[in-house]
Amino acid sequence: MFLGSIITMAFMSMLFTWIYNNTGGSVFAALLFHPMVNLSTYVVFPVFETQTGPLYYLISMITVAIIILAVFGAKRMVRGGK
């Protein structure tokens, strides 16, 4: 569980970075994304109440981050796009 949490946080930080950099440095967009992730994870789809939920959550975070990297490239993950 601890290793899965560390991996999930790493990929979530990639998503936060991508949102921040691709909205012109909007902190508000990143701040809005955070409660939406929490709302969907704990209220709408309570993934941590099942035994396989955390695994699916980890796999979905990795998949979304890889898709974003594949579609937009690593250059969109750095400030200024250089």
C-alpha positions in Angstrom: 0.0 0.0 0.0 2.8 2.4 0.8 4.6 1.8 -2.5 1.4 2.2 -4.4 0.8 5.5 -2.7 4.2 6.8 -3.6 3.8 5.8 -7.2 0.3 7.4 -7.3 1.6 10.6 -5.9 4.4 10.7 -8.5 2.0 10.3 -11.4 -0.5 12.7 -9.8 2.2 15.3 -9.6 2.8 14.9 -13.3 -0.9 15.6 -13.9 -0.8 18.7 -11.7 2.3 19.9 -13.5 0.7 19.4 -16.9 -2.4 21.3 -15.9 -0.4 24.1 -14.4 1.9 24.5 -17.4 -0.9 24.2 -20.0 -3.2 26.7 -18.5 -0.7 29.5 -18.6 0.5 28.9 -15.0 -3.0 29.0 -13.5 -2.8 28.0 -9.9 -6.6 28.1 -9.8 -6.8 25.3 -12.4 -4.6 23.1 -10.3 -6.5 24.1 -7.2 -9.7 23.1 -8.9 -8.3 19.8 -10.1 -7.3 18.8 -6.6 -10.8 18.7 -5.0 -12.3 17.2 -8.1 -9.9 14.3 -7.7 -10.7 14.0 -4.1 -14.4 14.2 -4.7 -14.3 11.5 -7.4 -12.0 9.3 -5.3 -13.7 9.4 -1.9 -17.3 10.4 -2.6 -18.5 9.5 -6.1 -16.4 6.4 -6.6 -15.1 5.4 -3.1 -12.2 3.4 -4.4 -10.6 2.8 -1.0 -13.6 1.0 0.4 -12.9 -2.1 -1.8 -9.9 -4.4 -1.9 -9.1 -3.9 -5.6 -10.0 -0.2 -5.8 -6.5 1.2 -5.0 -5.0 -1.0 -7.6 -7.4 0.2 -10.3 -6.9 3.8 -9.1 -3.1 3.4 -9.5 -3.5 1.9 -12.9 -5.8 4.6 -14.0 -3.4 7.4 -12.8 -0.5 5.8 -14.6 -2.6 5.3 -17.8 -3.8 8.9 -17.8 -0.3 10.3 -17.2 1.2 8.1 -20.0 -1.5 9.1 -22.4 -0.9 12.8 -21.7 2.8 12.3 -22.2 2.3 10.4 -25.4 -0.2 12.9 -26.9 1.4 16.2 -25.8 5.0 15.2 -25.3 7.5 15.9 -22.5 8.1 19.4 -23.7 4.7 20.4 -22.4 5.7 19.2 -18.9 8.3 22.0 -18.4 7.6 25.6 -17.8 7.8 27.7 -21.0 7.5 24.6 -23.3 11.2 24.7 -24.2 
